[in-house]
Amino acid sequence: MKIDLTGKRAVVTGSTAGIGLATAAGLAEAGAEVVLNGRTQRRVDDAVARLSGKGKVWGVAADVGSPEGCDALLRAAPRCDILVNNAGIFEPKGFFELSDADWAYFFEVNVMSGVRLSRAYAPAMRDAGWGRIVFVSSESALQIPAEMIHYGTTKTAQLSVARGLAETLAATGVTVNSVLPGPTRSEGVEVFVSSLAKREGKTFEQVEKEFFEKTRPTSLLKRFATTEEVANMIVYLCSPQASATTGAAVRVDGGVVRAVA
């Protein structure tokens, strides 16, 4: 299978590192013009430099966790054929320690960024008769982690938004899907596990093994997925070959979710 996205413009939010950066790289290698996004100009510039040579890649510094940031991205990149709503945050925090402000902030970043950008970009996709929208959710949308109820709730909300939007855009040539990664060796996970390993006098591999034994015992992969492994699924869903897949929640979770569908 050869994925060819020549002539398409892709906007990938939260793409200066991790799954977002890997997705941007995959889309660029498939021929798409890719707009990177991050909160600071330095991070955006660094990411663009890292992808130099892979194709036409440029960036927009904007915090899409706010209406103003979404507006800034839309002004800089008013046309979009492929939207990957990847921007997101996570933080382990007990339910009884969560304030209203915590809940509101997580909802703004993880849910409303995708709502605002999809609302802005989807009408032109519909009119053109082709488009791809992908929400990067999480296996935590299905198995809400007790230590991150607020995070899991926002990821479940993404599934609802994506499915409802797919229904709204039925028979238009625009597909809307969600991707549910499992534990992935992203930048944030790398930093967290490395710091934990250093504090406990263990190797990264030892902490990883303990994590899957105690925290995610249902994993069949028994390791963190790479960002490229997750990005491969996202790039496929953005391709012409995925034209019959819409309204779906596709898992790249290493088998963490114990379900047959």
VEXSETI-305738 format. One record per residue (C-alpha): residue number from 1; x, y negated, z; residue in three letters. Coordinates in nm, 3 decimals. Example, Ala and Ser with C-alpha at 12.3 -4.5 7.8 and 13.67 -1.06 7.14 Angstrom:
<k->1 | x->1.230 | y->0.450 | z->0.780 | r->ala>
<k->2 | x->1.367 | y->0.106 | z->0.714 | r->ser>
This chain:
<k->1 | x->0.000 | y->0.000 | z->0.000 | r->met>
<k->2 | x->0.138 | y->-0.339 | z->-0.100 | r->lys>
<k->3 | x->-0.025 | y->-0.636 | z->0.069 | r->ile>
<k->4 | x->-0.013 | y->-0.946 | z->-0.149 | r->asp>
<k->5 | x->-0.132 | y->-1.274 | z->0.002 | r->leu>
<k->6 | x->0.020 | y->-1.502 | z->-0.259 | r->thr>
<k->7 | x->-0.175 | y->-1.826 | z->-0.284 | r->gly>
<k->8 | x->-0.333 | y->-1.791 | z->0.060 | r->lys>
<k->9 | x->-0.265 | y->-2.024 | z->0.351 | r->arg>
<k->10 | x->-0.260 | y->-1.871 | z->0.699 | r->ala>
<k->11 | x->-0.284 | y->-2.062 | z->1.026 | r->val>
<k->12 | x->-0.157 | y->-1.867 | z->1.326 | r->val>
<k->13 | x->-0.205 | y->-2.031 | z->1.665 | r->thr>
<k->14 | x->0.037 | y->-1.965 | z->1.948 | r->gly>
<k->15 | x->0.295 | y->-1.843 | z->1.699 | r->ser>
<k->16 | x->0.629 | y->-1.964 | z->1.835 | r->thr>
<k->17 | x->0.700 | y->-1.626 | z->1.998 | r->ala>
<k->18 | x->0.560 | y->-1.280 | z->2.062 | r->gly>
<k->19 | x->0.270 | y->-1.134 | z->1.865 | r->ile>
<k->20 | x->0.200 | y->-1.468 | z->1.700 | r->gly>
<k->21 | x->0.552 | y->-1.506 | z->1.563 | r->leu>
<k->22 | x->0.561 | y->-1.145 | z->1.445 | r->ala>
<k->23 | x->0.225 | y->-1.195 | z->1.273 | r->thr>
<k->24 | x->0.347 | y->-1.512 | z->1.105 | r->ala>
<k->25 | x->0.654 | y->-1.327 | z->0.980 | r->ala>
<k->26 | x->0.442 | y->-1.046 | z->0.839 | r->gly>
<k->27 | x->0.204 | y->-1.283 | z->0.663 | r->leu>
<k->28 | x->0.491 | y->-1.482 | z->0.515 | r->ala>
<k->29 | x->0.659 | y->-1.165 | z->0.390 | r->glu>
<k->30 | x->0.329 | y->-1.076 | z->0.220 | r->ala>
<k->31 | x->0.342 | y->-1.405 | z->0.028 | r->gly>
<k->32 | x->0.116 | y->-1.630 | z->0.233 | r->ala>
<k->33 | x->0.199 | y->-1.989 | z->0.317 | r->glu>
<k->34 | x->0.206 | y->-1.983 | z->0.696 | r->val>
<k->35 | x->0.138 | y->-2.266 | z->0.938 | r->val>
<k->36 | x->0.297 | y->-2.200 | z->1.275 | r->leu>
<k->37 | x->0.161 | y->-2.358 | z->1.590 | r->asn>
<k->38 | x->0.288 | y->-2.416 | z->1.941 | r->gly>
<k->39 | x->0.257 | y->-2.672 | z->2.216 | r->arg>
<k->40 | x->0.593 | y->-2.846 | z->2.175 | r->thr>
<k->41 | x->0.783 | y->-2.968 | z->1.872 | r->gln>
<k->42 | x->1.102 | y->-2.799 | z->1.988 | r->arg>
<k->43 | x->0.937 | y->-2.458 | z->2.009 | r->arg>
<k->44 | x->0.772 | y->-2.506 | z->1.671 | r->val>
<k->45 | x->1.096 | y->-2.615 | z->1.506 | r->asp>
<k->46 | x->1.280 | y->-2.317 | z->1.654 | r->asp>
<k->47 | x->1.015 | y->-2.076 | z->1.528 | r->ala>
<k->48 | x->1.018 | y->-2.226 | z->1.178 | r->val>
<k->49 | x->1.397 | y->-2.188 | z->1.173 | r->ala>
<k->50 | x->1.371 | y->-1.824 | z->1.279 | r->arg>
<k->51 | x->1.140 | y->-1.749 | z->0.987 | r->leu>
<k->52 | x->1.342 | y->-1.939 | z->0.728 | r->ser>
<k->53 | x->1.395 | y->-1.722 | z->0.425 | r->gly>
<k->54 | x->1.074 | y->-1.523 | z->0.470 | r->lys>
<k->55 | x->0.864 | y->-1.758 | z->0.258 | r->gly>
<k->56 | x->0.685 | y->-2.091 | z->0.286 | r->lys>
<k->57 | x->0.656 | y->-2.157 | z->0.659 | r->val>
<k->58 | x->0.596 | y->-2.484 | z->0.839 | r->trp>
<k->59 | x->0.465 | y->-2.584 | z->1.177 | r->gly>
<k->60 | x->0.234 | y->-2.810 | z->1.373 | r->val>
<k->61 | x->0.294 | y->-2.895 | z->1.738 | r->ala>
<k->62 | x->-0.048 | y->-2.913 | z->1.906 | r->ala>
<k->63 | x->-0.202 | y->-2.774 | z->2.223 | r->asp>
<k->64 | x->-0.506 | y->-2.593 | z->2.085 | r->val>
<k->65 | x->-0.626 | y->-2.534 | z->2.439 | r->gly>
<k->66 | x->-0.783 | y->-2.880 | z->2.417 | r->ser>
<k->67 | x->-1.024 | y->-3.042 | z->2.169 | r->pro>
<k->68 | x->-0.760 | y->-3.305 | z->2.090 | r->glu>
<k->69 | x->-0.502 | y->-3.038 | z->2.009 | r->gly>
<k->70 | x->-0.741 | y->-2.855 | z->1.778 | r->cys>
<k->71 | x->-0.819 | y->-3.183 | z->1.602 | r->asp>
<k->72 | x->-0.447 | y->-3.249 | z->1.556 | r->ala>
<k->73 | x->-0.394 | y->-2.907 | z->1.398 | r->leu>
<k->74 | x->-0.694 | y->-2.952 | z->1.171 | r->leu>
<k->75 | x->-0.569 | y->-3.290 | z->1.052 | r->arg>
<k->76 | x->-0.227 | y->-3.149 | z->0.973 | r->ala>
<k->77 | x->-0.360 | y->-2.832 | z->0.809 | r->ala>
<k->78 | x->-0.712 | y->-2.903 | z->0.680 | r->pro>
<k->79 | x->-0.716 | y->-2.600 | z->0.448 | r->arg>
<k->80 | x->-0.702 | y->-2.244 | z->0.575 | r->cys>
<k->81 | x->-0.778 | y->-1.908 | z->0.410 | r->asp>
<k->82 | x->-0.660 | y->-1.691 | z->0.699 | r->ile>
<k->83 | x->-0.703 | y->-1.789 | z->1.063 | r->leu>
<k->84 | x->-0.539 | y->-1.586 | z->1.338 | r->val>
<k->85 | x->-0.662 | y->-1.703 | z->1.678 | r->asn>
<k->86 | x->-0.366 | y->-1.583 | z->1.880 | r->asn>
<k->87 | x->-0.312 | y->-1.865 | z->2.131 | r->ala>
<k->88 | x->-0.368 | y->-1.737 | z->2.481 | r->gly>
<k->89 | x->-0.245 | y->-1.735 | z->2.838 | r->ile>
<k->90 | x->-0.243 | y->-1.481 | z->3.119 | r->phe>
<k->91 | x->-0.161 | y->-1.492 | z->3.488 | r->glu>
<k->92 | x->-0.211 | y->-1.229 | z->3.758 | r->pro>
<k->93 | x->-0.418 | y->-1.396 | z->4.031 | r->lys>
<k->94 | x->-0.665 | y->-1.259 | z->4.282 | r->gly>
<k->95 | x->-1.034 | y->-1.328 | z->4.231 | r->phe>
<k->96 | x->-1.070 | y->-1.506 | z->4.564 | r->phe>
<k->97 | x->-0.776 | y->-1.734 | z->4.486 | r->glu>
<k->98 | x->-0.919 | y->-1.848 | z->4.153 | r->leu>
<k->99 | x->-1.059 | y->-2.199 | z->4.146 | r->ser>
<k->100 | x->-1.319 | y->-2.340 | z->3.908 | r->asp>
<k->101 | x->-1.035 | y->-2.524 | z->3.737 | r->ala>
<k->102 | x->-0.853 | y->-2.193 | z->3.678 | r->asp>
<k->103 | x->-1.160 | y->-2.041 | z->3.517 | r->trp>
<k->104 | x->-1.221 | y->-2.348 | z->3.301 | r->ala>
<k->105 | x->-0.859 | y->-2.367 | z->3.185 | r->tyr>
<k->106 | x->-0.846 | y->-2.001 | z->3.082 | r->phe>
<k->107 | x->-1.174 | y->-2.032 | z->2.896 | r->phe>
<k->108 | x->-1.058 | y->-2.344 | z->2.711 | r->glu>
<k->109 | x->-0.734 | y->-2.187 | z->2.595 | r->val>
<k->110 | x->-0.836 | y->-1.827 | z->2.533 | r->asn>
<k->111 | x->-1.189 | y->-1.876 | z->2.401 | r->val>
<k->112 | x->-1.263 | y->-2.232 | z->2.296 | r->met>
<k->113 | x->-0.948 | y->-2.269 | z->2.085 | r->ser>
<k->114 | x->-1.073 | y->-1.992 | z->1.859 | r->gly>
<k->115 | x->-1.430 | y->-2.121 | z->1.867 | r->val>
<k->116 | x->-1.328 | y->-2.471 | z->1.761 | r->arg>
<k->117 | x->-1.091 | y->-2.366 | z->1.486 | r->leu>
<k->118 | x->-1.324 | y->-2.098 | z->1.347 | r->ser>
<k->119 | x->-1.610 | y->-2.347 | z->1.344 | r->arg>
<k->120 | x->-1.395 | y->-2.591 | z->1.148 | r->ala>
<k->121 | x->-1.236 | y->-2.351 | z->0.898 | r->tyr>
<k->122 | x->-1.507 | y->-2.091 | z->0.832 | r->ala>
<k->123 | x->-1.747 | y->-2.305 | z->0.622 | r->pro>
<k->124 | x->-1.485 | y->-2.364 | z->0.349 | r->ala>
<k->125 | x->-1.396 | y->-1.993 | z->0.353 | r->met>
<k->126 | x->-1.765 | y->-1.909 | z->0.310 | r->arg>
<k->127 | x->-1.799 | y->-2.154 | z->0.022 | r->asp>
<k->128 | x->-1.489 | y->-2.010 | z->-0.146 | r->ala>
<k->129 | x->-1.622 | y->-1.655 | z->-0.109 | r->gly>
<k->130 | x->-1.309 | y->-1.528 | z->0.070 | r->trp>
<k->131 | x->-1.155 | y->-1.565 | z->0.411 | r->gly>
<k->132 | x->-1.013 | y->-1.381 | z->0.708 | r->arg>
<k->133 | x->-1.052 | y->-1.464 | z->1.077 | r->ile>
<k->134 | x->-0.885 | y->-1.254 | z->1.344 | r->val>
<k->135 | x->-0.917 | y->-1.298 | z->1.720 | r->phe>
<k->136 | x->-0.627 | y->-1.151 | z->1.917 | r->val>
<k->137 | x->-0.802 | y->-1.012 | z->2.223 | r->ser>
<k->138 | x->-0.673 | y->-0.739 | z->2.456 | r->ser>
<k->139 | x->-0.750 | y->-0.395 | z->2.594 | r->glu>
<k->140 | x->-0.825 | y->-0.595 | z->2.909 | r->ser>
<k->141 | x->-1.149 | y->-0.695 | z->2.736 | r->ala>
<k->142 | x->-1.271 | y->-0.339 | z->2.784 | r->leu>
<k->143 | x->-1.092 | y->-0.245 | z->3.106 | r->gln>
<k->144 | x->-1.101 | y->-0.560 | z->3.317 | r->ile>
<k->145 | x->-0.787 | y->-0.570 | z->3.533 | r->pro>
<k->146 | x->-0.864 | y->-0.637 | z->3.899 | r->ala>
<k->147 | x->-0.560 | y->-0.864 | z->3.921 | r->glu>
<k->148 | x->-0.672 | y->-1.072 | z->3.621 | r->met>
<k->149 | x->-1.051 | y->-1.081 | z->3.615 | r->ile>
<k->150 | x->-1.048 | y->-1.429 | z->3.465 | r->his>
<k->151 | x->-0.819 | y->-1.316 | z->3.181 | r->tyr>
<k->152 | x->-1.022 | y->-1.004 | z->3.106 | r->gly>
<k->153 | x->-1.343 | y->-1.206 | z->3.101 | r->thr>
<k->154 | x->-1.208 | y->-1.444 | z->2.838 | r->thr>
<k->155 | x->-1.091 | y->-1.151 | z->2.627 | r->lys>
<k->156 | x->-1.436 | y->-0.994 | z->2.641 | r->thr>
<k->157 | x->-1.583 | y->-1.328 | z->2.537 | r->ala>
<k->158 | x->-1.359 | y->-1.328 | z->2.231 | r->gln>
<k->159 | x->-1.512 | y->-0.997 | z->2.121 | r->leu>
<k->160 | x->-1.859 | y->-1.148 | z->2.144 | r->ser>
<k->161 | x->-1.762 | y->-1.458 | z->1.949 | r->val>
<k->162 | x->-1.593 | y->-1.252 | z->1.678 | r->ala>
<k->163 | x->-1.882 | y->-1.011 | z->1.637 | r->arg>
<k->164 | x->-2.140 | y->-1.289 | z->1.634 | r->gly>
<k->165 | x->-1.942 | y->-1.487 | z->1.377 | r->leu>
<k->166 | x->-1.905 | y->-1.177 | z->1.160 | r->ala>
<k->167 | x->-2.284 | y->-1.141 | z->1.170 | r->glu>
<k->168 | x->-2.324 | y->-1.508 | z->1.080 | r->thr>
<k->169 | x->-2.089 | y->-1.470 | z->0.781 | r->leu>
<k->170 | x->-2.235 | y->-1.142 | z->0.655 | r->ala>
<k->171 | x->-2.206 | y->-1.085 | z->0.277 | r->ala>
<k->172 | x->-1.997 | y->-1.399 | z->0.222 | r->thr>
<k->173 | x->-1.658 | y->-1.240 | z->0.156 | r->gly>
<k->174 | x->-1.531 | y->-1.368 | z->0.490 | r->val>
<k->175 | x->-1.440 | y->-1.102 | z->0.745 | r->thr>
<k->176 | x->-1.409 | y->-1.158 | z->1.119 | r->val>
<k->177 | x->-1.242 | y->-0.903 | z->1.344 | r->asn>
<k->178 | x->-1.076 | y->-0.867 | z->1.682 | r->ser>
<k->179 | x->-0.751 | y->-0.691 | z->1.758 | r->val>
<k->180 | x->-0.701 | y->-0.544 | z->2.104 | r->leu>
<k->181 | x->-0.333 | y->-0.500 | z->2.187 | r->pro>
<k->182 | x->-0.232 | y->-0.296 | z->2.486 | r->gly>
<k->183 | x->0.076 | y->-0.369 | z->2.697 | r->pro>
<k->184 | x->0.316 | y->-0.533 | z->2.452 | r->thr>
<k->185 | x->0.678 | y->-0.637 | z->2.488 | r->arg>
<k->186 | x->0.610 | y->-1.003 | z->2.418 | r->ser>
<k->187 | x->0.822 | y->-1.292 | z->2.541 | r->glu>
<k->188 | x->0.613 | y->-1.335 | z->2.856 | r->gly>
<k->189 | x->0.623 | y->-0.964 | z->2.941 | r->val>
<k->190 | x->0.996 | y->-0.950 | z->2.870 | r->glu>
<k->191 | x->1.063 | y->-1.235 | z->3.114 | r->val>
<k->192 | x->0.829 | y->-1.097 | z->3.382 | r->phe>
<k->193 | x->0.960 | y->-0.739 | z->3.370 | r->val>
<k->194 | x->1.323 | y->-0.850 | z->3.350 | r->ser>
<k->195 | x->1.286 | y->-1.075 | z->3.654 | r->ser>
<k->196 | x->1.108 | y->-0.797 | z->3.845 | r->leu>
<k->197 | x->1.383 | y->-0.551 | z->3.752 | r->ala>
<k->198 | x->1.652 | y->-0.791 | z->3.869 | r->lys>
<k->199 | x->1.473 | y->-0.856 | z->4.197 | r->arg>
<k->200 | x->1.434 | y->-0.484 | z->4.269 | r->glu>
<k->201 | x->1.778 | y->-0.384 | z->4.142 | r->gly>
<k->202 | x->1.638 | y->-0.170 | z->3.863 | r->lys>
<k->203 | x->1.674 | y->-0.155 | z->3.486 | r->thr>
<k->204 | x->1.406 | y->-0.278 | z->3.246 | r->phe>
<k->205 | x->1.344 | y->0.082 | z->3.145 | r->glu>
<k->206 | x->1.288 | y->0.192 | z->3.506 | r->gln>
<k->207 | x->1.032 | y->-0.082 | z->3.568 | r->val>
<k->208 | x->0.864 | y->-0.002 | z->3.236 | r->glu>
<k->209 | x->0.837 | y->0.366 | z->3.330 | r->lys>
<k->210 | x->0.690 | y->0.281 | z->3.672 | r->glu>
<k->211 | x->0.442 | y->0.039 | z->3.514 | r->phe>
<k->212 | x->0.299 | y->0.310 | z->3.292 | r->phe>
<k->213 | x->0.296 | y->0.564 | z->3.572 | r->glu>
<k->214 | x->0.115 | y->0.342 | z->3.823 | r->lys>
<k->215 | x->-0.054 | y->0.048 | z->3.648 | r->thr>
<k->216 | x->-0.146 | y->0.185 | z->3.303 | r->arg>
<k->217 | x->-0.144 | y->0.563 | z->3.356 | r->pro>
<k->218 | x->-0.393 | y->0.622 | z->3.072 | r->thr>
<k->219 | x->-0.142 | y->0.503 | z->2.812 | r->ser>
<k->220 | x->-0.059 | y->0.771 | z->2.558 | r->leu>
<k->221 | x->0.234 | y->0.572 | z->2.421 | r->leu>
<k->222 | x->0.400 | y->0.544 | z->2.764 | r->lys>
<k->223 | x->0.595 | y->0.234 | z->2.661 | r->arg>
<k->224 | x->0.535 | y->-0.126 | z->2.567 | r->phe>
<k->225 | x->0.435 | y->-0.170 | z->2.204 | r->ala>
<k->226 | x->0.656 | y->-0.398 | z->1.999 | r->thr>
<k->227 | x->0.513 | y->-0.725 | z->1.873 | r->thr>
<k->228 | x->0.570 | y->-0.602 | z->1.517 | r->glu>
<k->229 | x->0.355 | y->-0.293 | z->1.580 | r->glu>
<k->230 | x->0.064 | y->-0.516 | z->1.680 | r->val>
<k->231 | x->0.132 | y->-0.765 | z->1.401 | r->ala>
<k->232 | x->0.113 | y->-0.487 | z->1.141 | r->asn>
<k->233 | x->-0.252 | y->-0.431 | z->1.224 | r->met>
<k->234 | x->-0.329 | y->-0.803 | z->1.218 | r->ile>
<k->235 | x->-0.162 | y->-0.848 | z->0.879 | r->val>
<k->236 | x->-0.361 | y->-0.555 | z->0.741 | r->tyr>
<k->237 | x->-0.690 | y->-0.705 | z->0.861 | r->leu>
<k->238 | x->-0.593 | y->-1.028 | z->0.686 | r->cys>
<k->239 | x->-0.537 | y->-0.847 | z->0.356 | r->ser>
<k->240 | x->-0.764 | y->-0.789 | z->0.056 | r->pro>
<k->241 | x->-0.737 | y->-0.416 | z->0.132 | r->gln>
<k->242 | x->-0.932 | y->-0.469 | z->0.457 | r->ala>
<k->243 | x->-1.237 | y->-0.613 | z->0.281 | r->ser>
<k->244 | x->-1.474 | y->-0.348 | z->0.423 | r->ala>
<k->245 | x->-1.367 | y->-0.403 | z->0.783 | r->thr>
<k->246 | x->-1.558 | y->-0.679 | z->0.958 | r->thr>
<k->247 | x->-1.725 | y->-0.722 | z->1.295 | r->gly>
<k->248 | x->-1.481 | y->-0.467 | z->1.432 | r->ala>
<k->249 | x->-1.274 | y->-0.454 | z->1.750 | r->ala>
<k->250 | x->-0.960 | y->-0.269 | z->1.647 | r->val>
<k->251 | x->-0.739 | y->-0.129 | z->1.923 | r->arg>
<k->252 | x->-0.358 | y->-0.129 | z->1.910 | r->val>
<k->253 | x->-0.341 | y->-0.029 | z->2.274 | r->asp>
<k->254 | x->-0.125 | y->0.281 | z->2.273 | r->gly>
<k->255 | x->-0.425 | y->0.484 | z->2.381 | r->gly>
<k->256 | x->-0.476 | y->0.297 | z->2.711 | r->val>
<k->257 | x->-0.852 | y->0.279 | z->2.664 | r->val>
<k->258 | x->-0.998 | y->0.625 | z->2.721 | r->arg>
<k->259 | x->-1.256 | y->0.629 | z->2.445 | r->ala>
<k->260 | x->-1.310 | y->0.805 | z->2.114 | r->val>
<k->261 | x->-1.439 | y->0.492 | z->1.939 | r->ala>
